């Protein structure tokens, strides 16, 4: 079994925020169909299943994402965990893959690391870099503007294809093939 956890914050207030790009990717994958919803209270998140694939959108708010990931991990004991999250150190549209490592200051990742360790795969989606002196919390909780949303509409299907390839591949190979170091304005289709 493989668990893909897309990080974000629950509630209408946060739907279009930079911090919710992990939720957005889970929604993109759900468009492929065939998933059944497994409920939310036991796992502190929205959990979906198709075959041996689990998709999770923690409903604990970002800083407590580890609670939801741990609940699913303890119950299903997946062989692999892939966490998709926003990264403010990457240009909008940049995508990077790695296994393990530090949280990079991301509170959702810190929460997961504290409860299950850091030995899981990560898909980092660049949401743009904050301006000098800008508060990081306000930046990640800010909404994407219209042009950023358009670019996000291009990158999310690309990342969904990369994650699909990751399910049956090695993260090093996927990183070689799908990493985008700088955001770009060309179409990913």
C-alpha positions as CSV (number, residue, x, y, z in Angstrom):
1,X,0.0,0.0,0.0
2,X,1.1,3.6,-0.8
3,X,-0.1,6.7,1.0
4,X,0.0,10.1,-0.7
5,X,-0.7,12.9,1.8
6,X,-1.3,16.3,0.3
7,X,-0.9,19.0,3.0
8,X,-3.1,22.0,3.5
9,X,-5.6,23.7,5.8
10,X,-9.3,22.7,6.0
11,X,-12.1,25.2,5.3
12,X,-13.3,27.5,2.6
13,X,-11.1,30.4,3.9
14,X,-7.9,28.5,2.8
15,X,-9.0,26.9,-0.5
16,X,-6.9,29.1,-2.8
17,X,-4.0,29.7,-0.5
18,X,-0.4,28.8,-1.3
19,X,-0.3,26.5,1.8
20,X,-3.1,24.4,0.2
21,X,-1.2,23.3,-2.9
22,X,-0.9,19.8,-1.5
23,X,-4.7,19.6,-1.2
24,X,-5.0,20.9,-4.8
25,X,-2.8,18.1,-6.0
26,X,-4.9,15.4,-4.2
27,X,-8.0,17.0,-5.9
28,X,-6.2,16.7,-9.3
29,X,-5.4,13.0,-8.7
30,X,-9.0,12.4,-7.6
31,X,-10.2,13.6,-11.0
32,X,-8.9,10.3,-12.5
33,X,-11.8,8.6,-10.8
34,X,-12.3,5.2,-9.1
35,X,-11.6,6.4,-5.6
36,X,-13.8,5.6,-2.6
37,X,-14.0,7.9,0.4
38,X,-13.1,6.1,3.6
39,X,-14.4,8.7,6.0
40,X,-12.6,11.3,8.0
41,X,-13.0,11.2,11.8
42,X,-10.9,8.1,12.5
43,X,-8.0,9.5,10.4
44,X,-8.4,13.2,11.2
45,X,-8.6,13.8,7.5
46,X,-10.3,13.1,4.2
47,X,-9.1,9.6,3.1
48,X,-9.6,8.1,-0.3
49,X,-8.7,4.6,-1.6
50,X,-8.3,3.0,-5.0
51,X,-6.7,-0.4,-5.0
52,X,-3.6,-0.2,-2.9
53,X,-3.4,3.6,-3.2
54,X,-4.5,5.9,-0.4
55,X,-4.9,9.7,-0.8
56,X,-5.1,11.8,2.3
57,X,-6.0,15.5,3.0
58,X,-5.3,16.0,6.7
59,X,-8.1,18.1,8.3
60,X,-6.0,19.0,11.4
61,X,-4.6,22.3,10.0
62,X,-1.1,22.4,8.7
63,X,0.8,22.5,12.0
64,X,-0.7,19.2,13.1
65,X,-0.6,17.3,9.8
66,X,1.5,14.6,11.5
67,X,-1.5,13.6,13.6
68,X,-3.5,12.6,10.5
69,X,-0.6,11.0,8.7
70,X,0.3,9.0,11.8
71,X,-3.3,7.8,12.2
72,X,-3.4,6.5,8.6
73,X,0.2,5.1,8.9
74,X,-0.7,3.2,12.1
75,X,-3.8,1.7,10.7
76,X,-2.8,0.8,7.1
77,X,1.0,0.5,7.6
78,X,1.8,1.6,4.0
79,X,5.1,0.5,2.5
80,X,5.6,4.0,1.2
81,X,4.5,7.5,2.2
82,X,4.7,10.4,-0.2
83,X,4.0,13.9,1.1
84,X,3.1,16.7,-1.2
85,X,3.6,20.2,0.1
86,X,4.2,23.9,-0.8
87,X,7.7,25.3,-0.7
88,X,8.3,29.0,-0.5
89,X,12.0,28.6,-1.3
90,X,11.0,27.6,-4.9
91,X,9.7,29.7,-7.7
92,X,6.1,29.3,-8.6
93,X,5.8,26.2,-10.7
94,X,9.2,24.7,-9.7
95,X,8.9,21.0,-8.6
96,X,11.4,19.0,-6.6
97,X,11.5,15.5,-5.3
98,X,13.5,14.1,-2.4
99,X,13.5,11.4,0.3
100,X,14.0,12.4,3.9
101,X,16.0,15.4,5.0
102,X,15.1,18.5,7.1
103,X,11.7,20.2,7.2
104,X,13.1,23.4,5.7
105,X,11.1,25.3,8.3
106,X,7.8,23.9,7.0
107,X,5.5,23.3,10.0
108,X,3.5,20.5,8.4
109,X,6.6,18.6,7.6
110,X,8.0,19.2,11.2
111,X,4.7,17.7,12.6
112,X,5.0,14.6,10.4
113,X,8.7,14.2,11.2
114,X,8.0,14.4,14.9
115,X,5.4,11.6,14.8
116,X,6.7,9.1,12.1
117,X,10.2,10.2,11.4
118,X,11.6,11.8,8.3
119,X,12.2,8.7,6.1
120,X,9.4,9.4,3.5
121,X,9.3,10.8,0.0
122,X,8.5,14.4,-0.6
123,X,7.1,16.3,-3.6
124,X,7.8,20.0,-3.1
125,X,5.8,22.4,-5.3
126,X,7.1,25.9,-5.5
127,X,4.5,28.6,-4.7
128,X,6.7,31.6,-5.2
129,X,9.2,33.3,-3.0
130,X,8.1,35.8,-0.4
131,X,9.4,39.3,-0.6
132,X,12.3,40.5,1.6
133,X,10.8,41.3,5.0
134,X,7.4,39.7,4.2
135,X,6.0,37.5,6.9
136,X,6.2,33.8,5.8
137,X,2.8,32.9,7.5
138,X,1.0,35.7,5.8
139,X,2.6,34.8,2.5
140,X,1.6,31.1,2.6
141,X,-1.9,31.9,3.8
142,X,-2.3,34.4,1.0
143,X,-4.4,33.5,-2.1
144,X,-2.9,33.0,-5.5
145,X,-3.6,35.8,-7.9
146,X,-5.2,35.2,-11.3
147,X,-2.0,34.8,-13.2
148,X,-0.5,32.5,-10.5
149,X,-3.7,30.4,-10.6
150,X,-3.4,30.0,-14.4
151,X,0.2,28.8,-14.0
152,X,-0.9,26.5,-11.2
153,X,-3.6,25.1,-13.5
154,X,-0.7,24.1,-15.8
155,X,1.6,22.7,-13.2
156,X,-0.8,20.5,-11.2
157,X,-1.6,18.1,-14.0
158,X,2.2,17.8,-14.6
159,X,2.9,17.0,-11.0
160,X,0.0,14.5,-10.9
161,X,1.6,12.7,-13.8
162,X,5.0,12.8,-12.0
163,X,3.4,11.3,-8.8
164,X,1.7,8.6,-10.9
165,X,5.2,7.7,-12.3
166,X,6.6,7.8,-8.8
167,X,4.1,5.1,-7.6
168,X,5.9,2.5,-9.7
169,X,9.3,4.2,-9.9
170,X,12.3,5.2,-7.9
171,X,12.4,8.8,-6.5
172,X,15.9,9.4,-8.0
173,X,14.7,8.4,-11.5
174,X,11.6,10.5,-11.1
175,X,13.6,13.5,-9.8
176,X,15.8,13.3,-12.9
177,X,12.8,13.1,-15.3
178,X,10.3,15.5,-13.7
179,X,12.2,18.1,-11.6
180,X,11.5,21.7,-12.7
181,X,14.1,24.0,-11.2
182,X,12.5,27.3,-12.1
183,X,8.9,28.2,-12.6
184,X,8.1,28.6,-16.3
185,X,5.2,29.9,-18.3
186,X,5.1,27.2,-21.0
187,X,2.4,24.6,-21.1
188,X,3.0,21.2,-19.3
189,X,0.4,19.3,-21.4
